[in-house]
Amino acid sequence: MRSALALAYLAFDATRSSVTDVDFPVDIVLFSSLSGQTSFYHFHENELGPLTHWWNKELMSALGRLPTQSFDPLFKQATLLDRFPARRVDSITVHRLDHQVVVWS
């Protein structure tokens, strides 16, 4: 159940960061099929904020370890290397335009 709640929260957090009308508070209801009881909790940002901070830190760490060799053909073009010099990425915005993905940092 904890894993299901964690995945639900990550889905909520991803939606919240990309859709302007999704935000806290978030309501969670658990139903026990064994007892028939329900539990309800109304979470505010200050209660779940540490999860968001932890997740963002872990994502940035994983980004540094992500095997990105598949992108090498893109960077073989000198004009792109000149326009996008290598640097540490602290935040990323991804824009999808039809079938192209443009990443700005």
VMD Tcl script that builds the backbone (N, CA, C; Angstrom):
set m [mol new atoms 315]
animate dup $m
set s [atomselect $m all]
$s set {name element resname resid chain x y z} {
  {N N MET 1 A 0.820 -1.181 0.000}
  {CA C MET 1 A 0.000 0.000 0.000}
  {C C MET 1 A 0.875 1.260 0.000}
  {N N ARG 2 A 1.986 1.214 0.726}
  {CA C ARG 2 A 2.886 2.378 0.738}
  {C C ARG 2 A 3.441 2.656 -0.654}
  {N N SER 3 A 3.781 1.595 -1.378}
  {CA C SER 3 A 4.284 1.783 -2.745}
  {C C SER 3 A 3.210 2.383 -3.637}
  {N N ALA 4 A 1.990 1.925 -3.497}
  {CA C ALA 4 A 0.885 2.475 -4.293}
  {C C ALA 4 A 0.674 3.952 -3.967}
  {N N LEU 5 A 0.742 4.307 -2.695}
  {CA C LEU 5 A 0.600 5.710 -2.303}
  {C C LEU 5 A 1.755 6.551 -2.839}
  {N N ALA 6 A 2.966 5.999 -2.788}
  {CA C ALA 6 A 4.130 6.727 -3.309}
  {C C ALA 6 A 3.982 6.968 -4.806}
  {N N LEU 7 A 3.542 5.952 -5.543}
  {CA C LEU 7 A 3.347 6.116 -6.989}
  {C C LEU 7 A 2.225 7.104 -7.287}
  {N N ALA 8 A 1.172 7.059 -6.513}
  {CA C ALA 8 A 0.071 8.007 -6.697}
  {C C ALA 8 A 0.562 9.430 -6.438}
  {N N TYR 9 A 1.375 9.602 -5.404}
  {CA C TYR 9 A 1.893 10.935 -5.110}
  {C C TYR 9 A 2.815 11.427 -6.219}
  {N N LEU 10 A 3.677 10.550 -6.744}
  {CA C LEU 10 A 4.575 10.954 -7.828}
  {C C LEU 10 A 3.781 11.347 -9.071}
  {N N ALA 11 A 2.693 10.633 -9.343}
  {CA C ALA 11 A 1.838 10.994 -10.475}
  {C C ALA 11 A 1.199 12.362 -10.229}
  {N N PHE 12 A 0.726 12.590 -9.013}
  {CA C PHE 12 A 0.142 13.888 -8.661}
  {C C PHE 12 A 1.190 14.988 -8.795}
  {N N ASP 13 A 2.395 14.752 -8.286}
  {CA C ASP 13 A 3.451 15.756 -8.320}
  {C C ASP 13 A 3.847 16.091 -9.760}
  {N N ALA 14 A 3.936 15.077 -10.611}
  {CA C ALA 14 A 4.269 15.316 -12.016}
  {C C ALA 14 A 3.168 16.126 -12.695}
  {N N THR 15 A 1.928 15.800 -12.393}
  {CA C THR 15 A 0.806 16.537 -12.965}
  {C C THR 15 A 0.801 17.965 -12.450}
  {N N ARG 16 A 1.048 18.126 -11.175}
  {CA C ARG 16 A 1.048 19.452 -10.553}
  {C C ARG 16 A 2.114 20.355 -11.164}
  {N N SER 17 A 3.261 19.768 -11.516}
  {CA C SER 17 A 4.341 20.592 -12.068}
  {C C SER 17 A 4.119 20.940 -13.534}
  {N N SER 18 A 3.181 20.269 -14.196}
  {CA C SER 18 A 2.995 20.542 -15.619}
  {C C SER 18 A 1.611 21.092 -15.973}
  {N N VAL 19 A 0.702 21.130 -15.014}
  {CA C VAL 19 A -0.651 21.625 -15.273}
  {C C VAL 19 A -0.957 22.712 -14.242}
  {N N THR 20 A -1.372 23.866 -14.708}
  {CA C THR 20 A -1.518 25.010 -13.810}
  {C C THR 20 A -2.693 24.907 -12.840}
  {N N ASP 21 A -3.703 24.099 -13.140}
  {CA C ASP 21 A -4.861 24.058 -12.246}
  {C C ASP 21 A -4.873 22.840 -11.321}
  {N N VAL 22 A -3.721 22.184 -11.145}
  {CA C VAL 22 A -3.592 21.067 -10.206}
  {C C VAL 22 A -2.635 21.500 -9.109}
  {N N ASP 23 A -3.078 21.403 -7.867}
  {CA C ASP 23 A -2.230 21.819 -6.748}
  {C C ASP 23 A -2.759 21.218 -5.455}
  {N N PHE 24 A -2.059 21.494 -4.387}
  {CA C PHE 24 A -2.499 21.076 -3.063}
  {C C PHE 24 A -3.728 21.863 -2.671}
  {N N PRO 25 A -4.489 21.375 -1.733}
  {CA C PRO 25 A -4.341 20.119 -1.000}
  {C C PRO 25 A -4.742 18.916 -1.856}
  {N N VAL 26 A -4.284 17.746 -1.420}
  {CA C VAL 26 A -4.646 16.500 -2.085}
  {C C VAL 26 A -5.326 15.600 -1.049}
  {N N ASP 27 A -6.422 15.015 -1.437}
  {CA C ASP 27 A -7.175 14.125 -0.553}
  {C C ASP 27 A -6.874 12.684 -0.914}
  {N N ILE 28 A -6.615 11.877 0.106}
  {CA C ILE 28 A -6.341 10.456 -0.114}
  {C C ILE 28 A -7.304 9.650 0.748}
  {N N VAL 29 A -7.917 8.661 0.114}
  {CA C VAL 29 A -8.850 7.778 0.804}
  {C C VAL 29 A -8.344 6.349 0.640}
  {N N LEU 30 A -8.245 5.635 1.747}
  {CA C LEU 30 A -7.877 4.219 1.723}
  {C C LEU 30 A -9.089 3.393 2.135}
  {N N PHE 31 A -9.298 2.298 1.436}
  {CA C PHE 31 A -10.396 1.400 1.769}
  {C C PHE 31 A -9.824 0.027 2.042}
  {N N SER 32 A -10.163 -0.544 3.184}
  {CA C SER 32 A -9.712 -1.886 3.534}
  {C C SER 32 A -10.796 -2.882 3.134}
  {N N SER 33 A -10.443 -3.765 2.209}
  {CA C SER 33 A -11.416 -4.780 1.790}
  {C C SER 33 A -11.634 -5.816 2.882}
  {N N LEU 34 A -10.691 -5.939 3.804}
  {CA C LEU 34 A -10.848 -6.897 4.890}
  {C C LEU 34 A -11.823 -6.399 5.945}
  {N N SER 35 A -11.666 -5.158 6.356}
  {CA C SER 35 A -12.517 -4.625 7.432}
  {C C SER 35 A -13.683 -3.789 6.909}
  {N N GLY 36 A -13.583 -3.339 5.666}
  {CA C GLY 36 A -14.627 -2.476 5.125}
  {C C GLY 36 A -14.512 -1.034 5.610}
  {N N GLN 37 A -13.430 -0.713 6.315}
  {CA C GLN 37 A -13.247 0.639 6.833}
  {C C GLN 37 A -12.507 1.513 5.819}
  {N N THR 38 A -12.788 2.793 5.899}
  {CA C THR 38 A -12.073 3.750 5.066}
  {C C THR 38 A -11.305 4.713 5.950}
  {N N SER 39 A -10.198 5.180 5.430}
  {CA C SER 39 A -9.398 6.209 6.086}
  {C C SER 39 A -9.285 7.359 5.106}
  {N N PHE 40 A -9.430 8.574 5.604}
  {CA C PHE 40 A -9.389 9.764 4.763}
  {C C PHE 40 A -8.384 10.739 5.353}
  {N N TYR 41 A -7.562 11.349 4.467}
  {CA C TYR 41 A -6.651 12.375 4.953}
  {C C TYR 41 A -6.521 13.463 3.896}
  {N N HIS 42 A -6.472 14.682 4.354}
  {CA C HIS 42 A -6.367 15.888 3.533}
  {C C HIS 42 A -4.933 16.405 3.690}
  {N N PHE 43 A -4.063 16.157 2.695}
  {CA C PHE 43 A -2.654 16.533 2.782}
  {C C PHE 43 A -2.429 17.937 2.224}
  {N N HIS 44 A -1.635 18.699 2.946}
  {CA C HIS 44 A -1.233 20.039 2.506}
  {C C HIS 44 A 0.215 19.980 2.028}
  {N N GLU 45 A 0.628 21.003 1.297}
  {CA C GLU 45 A 1.964 21.021 0.701}
  {C C GLU 45 A 3.074 20.886 1.741}
  {N N ASN 46 A 2.926 21.506 2.891}
  {CA C ASN 46 A 3.979 21.427 3.906}
  {C C ASN 46 A 4.147 20.003 4.441}
  {N N GLU 47 A 3.127 19.167 4.307}
  {CA C GLU 47 A 3.225 17.781 4.776}
  {C C GLU 47 A 3.927 16.881 3.769}
  {N N LEU 48 A 3.716 17.130 2.484}
  {CA C LEU 48 A 4.289 16.277 1.455}
  {C C LEU 48 A 5.448 16.935 0.711}
  {N N GLY 49 A 5.720 18.195 1.016}
  {CA C GLY 49 A 6.823 18.904 0.380}
  {C C GLY 49 A 8.164 18.197 0.484}
  {N N PRO 50 A 8.495 17.602 1.643}
  {CA C PRO 50 A 9.763 16.880 1.728}
  {C C PRO 50 A 9.870 15.729 0.715}
  {N N LEU 51 A 8.747 15.095 0.367}
  {CA C LEU 51 A 8.778 14.041 -0.653}
  {C C LEU 51 A 9.150 14.627 -2.013}
  {N N THR 52 A 8.578 15.779 -2.336}
  {CA C THR 52 A 8.881 16.439 -3.603}
  {C C THR 52 A 10.362 16.817 -3.662}
  {N N HIS 53 A 10.870 17.383 -2.588}
  {CA C HIS 53 A 12.279 17.770 -2.535}
  {C C HIS 53 A 13.174 16.546 -2.716}
  {N N TRP 54 A 12.870 15.463 -2.014}
  {CA C TRP 54 A 13.662 14.229 -2.116}
  {C C TRP 54 A 13.614 13.688 -3.540}
  {N N TRP 55 A 12.422 13.637 -4.124}
  {CA C TRP 55 A 12.259 13.086 -5.467}
  {C C TRP 55 A 13.028 13.915 -6.494}
  {N N ASN 56 A 12.943 15.239 -6.396}
  {CA C ASN 56 A 13.676 16.091 -7.327}
  {C C ASN 56 A 15.179 15.886 -7.203}
  {N N LYS 57 A 15.669 15.745 -5.986}
  {CA C LYS 57 A 17.098 15.499 -5.754}
  {C C LYS 57 A 17.514 14.155 -6.368}
  {N N GLU 58 A 16.694 13.127 -6.188}
  {CA C GLU 58 A 16.995 11.811 -6.747}
  {C C GLU 58 A 16.960 11.821 -8.276}
  {N N LEU 59 A 16.003 12.556 -8.853}
  {CA C LEU 59 A 15.929 12.653 -10.310}
  {C C LEU 59 A 17.174 13.325 -10.874}
  {N N MET 60 A 17.621 14.398 -10.231}
  {CA C MET 60 A 18.824 15.088 -10.710}
  {C C MET 60 A 20.052 14.185 -10.599}
  {N N SER 61 A 20.111 13.404 -9.537}
  {CA C SER 61 A 21.215 12.458 -9.373}
  {C C SER 61 A 21.166 11.389 -10.467}
  {N N ALA 62 A 19.982 10.869 -10.741}
  {CA C ALA 62 A 19.824 9.846 -11.778}
  {C C ALA 62 A 20.141 10.417 -13.157}
  {N N LEU 63 A 19.798 11.677 -13.377}
  {CA C LEU 63 A 20.086 12.318 -14.654}
  {C C LEU 63 A 21.583 12.310 -14.942}
  {N N GLY 64 A 22.380 12.503 -13.911}
  {CA C GLY 64 A 23.831 12.477 -14.075}
  {C C GLY 64 A 24.369 11.103 -14.436}
  {N N ARG 65 A 23.634 10.059 -14.118}
  {CA C ARG 65 A 24.058 8.681 -14.406}
  {C C ARG 65 A 23.370 8.097 -15.638}
  {N N LEU 66 A 22.442 8.819 -16.211}
  {CA C LEU 66 A 21.673 8.331 -17.350}
  {C C LEU 66 A 22.579 8.129 -18.563}
  {N N PRO 67 A 22.561 6.938 -19.174}
  {CA C PRO 67 A 23.394 6.729 -20.361}
  {C C PRO 67 A 22.790 7.489 -21.542}
  {N N THR 68 A 23.512 8.486 -22.014}
  {CA C THR 68 A 22.973 9.372 -23.052}
  {C C THR 68 A 23.683 9.224 -24.398}
  {N N GLN 69 A 24.385 8.124 -24.597}
  {CA C GLN 69 A 25.121 7.930 -25.844}
  {C C GLN 69 A 24.193 7.929 -27.059}
  {N N SER 70 A 22.946 7.584 -26.885}
  {CA C SER 70 A 22.004 7.573 -28.009}
  {C C SER 70 A 21.843 8.947 -28.630}
  {N N PHE 71 A 22.145 10.006 -27.872}
  {CA C PHE 71 A 22.016 11.371 -28.372}
  {C C PHE 71 A 23.267 11.857 -29.112}
  {N N ASP 72 A 24.334 11.055 -29.124}
  {CA C ASP 72 A 25.596 11.479 -29.737}
  {C C ASP 72 A 25.455 11.990 -31.173}
  {N N PRO 73 A 24.658 11.355 -32.039}
  {CA C PRO 73 A 24.551 11.874 -33.408}
  {C C PRO 73 A 24.074 13.332 -33.456}
  {N N LEU 74 A 23.226 13.708 -32.534}
  {CA C LEU 74 A 22.732 15.074 -32.490}
  {C C LEU 74 A 23.870 16.057 -32.223}
  {N N PHE 75 A 24.789 15.691 -31.334}
  {CA C PHE 75 A 25.864 16.590 -30.938}
  {C C PHE 75 A 27.065 16.558 -31.879}
  {N N LYS 76 A 27.034 15.708 -32.871}
  {CA C LYS 76 A 28.115 15.691 -33.862}
  {C C LYS 76 A 28.006 16.858 -34.826}
  {N N GLN 77 A 26.870 17.510 -34.814}
  {CA C GLN 77 A 26.679 18.681 -35.669}
  {C C GLN 77 A 27.307 19.884 -34.969}
  {N N ALA 78 A 28.325 20.469 -35.579}
  {CA C ALA 78 A 29.091 21.556 -34.954}
  {C C ALA 78 A 28.207 22.737 -34.580}
  {N N THR 79 A 27.211 23.044 -35.385}
  {CA C THR 79 A 26.376 24.213 -35.086}
  {C C THR 79 A 25.635 24.031 -33.767}
  {N N LEU 80 A 25.219 22.814 -33.477}
  {CA C LEU 80 A 24.538 22.575 -32.201}
  {C C LEU 80 A 25.506 22.682 -31.038}
  {N N LEU 81 A 26.718 22.184 -31.208}
  {CA C LEU 81 A 27.697 22.280 -30.130}
  {C C LEU 81 A 27.995 23.733 -29.791}
  {N N ASP 82 A 28.051 24.569 -30.820}
  {CA C ASP 82 A 28.310 25.988 -30.587}
  {C C ASP 82 A 27.145 26.664 -29.868}
  {N N ARG 83 A 25.936 26.261 -30.205}
  {CA C ARG 83 A 24.752 26.910 -29.627}
  {C C ARG 83 A 24.424 26.400 -28.227}
  {N N PHE 84 A 24.782 25.143 -27.943}
  {CA C PHE 84 A 24.440 24.549 -26.651}
  {C C PHE 84 A 25.689 23.997 -25.974}
  {N N PRO 85 A 26.510 24.861 -25.388}
  {CA C PRO 85 A 27.731 24.363 -24.738}
  {C C PRO 85 A 27.376 23.488 -23.527}
  {N N ALA 86 A 28.294 22.571 -23.220}
  {CA C ALA 86 A 28.070 21.680 -22.079}
  {C C ALA 86 A 28.075 22.478 -20.785}
  {N N ARG 87 A 27.147 22.173 -19.910}
  {CA C ARG 87 A 27.099 22.807 -18.589}
  {C C ARG 87 A 26.206 21.976 -17.682}
  {N N ARG 88 A 26.327 22.237 -16.401}
  {CA C ARG 88 A 25.504 21.532 -15.415}
  {C C ARG 88 A 24.068 22.003 -15.564}
  {N N VAL 89 A 23.148 21.056 -15.521}
  {CA C VAL 89 A 21.730 21.377 -15.665}
  {C C VAL 89 A 21.068 21.294 -14.295}
  {N N ASP 90 A 20.506 22.401 -13.835}
  {CA C ASP 90 A 19.793 22.418 -12.564}
  {C C ASP 90 A 18.289 22.338 -12.752}
  {N N SER 91 A 17.801 22.841 -13.870}
  {CA C SER 91 A 16.375 22.724 -14.161}
  {C C SER 91 A 16.218 22.602 -15.661}
  {N N ILE 92 A 15.218 21.871 -16.052}
  {CA C ILE 92 A 15.013 21.585 -17.456}
  {C C ILE 92 A 13.557 21.867 -17.801}
  {N N THR 93 A 13.340 22.494 -18.932}
  {CA C THR 93 A 12.002 22.658 -19.463}
  {C C THR 93 A 11.963 21.960 -20.801}
  {N N VAL 94 A 11.026 21.070 -20.979}
  {CA C VAL 94 A 10.909 20.326 -22.225}
  {C C VAL 94 A 9.645 20.793 -22.931}
  {N N HIS 95 A 9.783 21.165 -24.190}
  {CA C HIS 95 A 8.659 21.592 -25.000}
  {C C HIS 95 A 8.476 20.584 -26.125}
  {N N ARG 96 A 7.279 20.084 -26.311}
  {CA C ARG 96 A 7.006 19.151 -27.402}
  {C C ARG 96 A 6.307 19.907 -28.513}
  {N N LEU 97 A 6.918 19.919 -29.664}
  {CA C LEU 97 A 6.372 20.598 -30.833}
  {C C LEU 97 A 6.125 19.547 -31.910}
  {N N ASP 98 A 4.883 19.194 -32.123}
  {CA C ASP 98 A 4.515 18.126 -33.051}
  {C C ASP 98 A 5.305 16.866 -32.694}
  {N N HIS 99 A 6.244 16.459 -33.562}
  {CA C HIS 99 A 7.012 15.250 -33.280}
  {C C HIS 99 A 8.432 15.568 -32.863}
  {N N GLN 100 A 8.719 16.826 -32.582}
  {CA C GLN 100 A 10.060 17.220 -32.152}
  {C C GLN 100 A 10.025 17.554 -30.673}
  {N N VAL 101 A 11.069 17.225 -29.986}
  {CA C VAL 101 A 11.201 17.595 -28.583}
  {C C VAL 101 A 12.342 18.587 -28.477}
  {N N VAL 102 A 12.074 19.740 -27.877}
  {CA C VAL 102 A 13.082 20.781 -27.692}
  {C C VAL 102 A 13.338 20.909 -26.204}
  {N N VAL 103 A 14.584 20.816 -25.797}
  {CA C VAL 103 A 14.940 20.916 -24.380}
  {C C VAL 103 A 15.706 22.211 -24.160}
  {N N TRP 104 A 15.216 23.029 -23.256}
  {CA C TRP 104 A 15.892 24.281 -22.876}
  {C C TRP 104 A 16.339 24.164 -21.444}
  {N N SER 105 A 17.504 24.625 -21.156}
  {CA C SER 105 A 17.965 24.604 -19.764}
  {C C SER 105 A 18.355 25.991 -19.337}
}
mol reanalyze $m
mol bondsrecalc $m
mol representation Tube
mol addrep $m
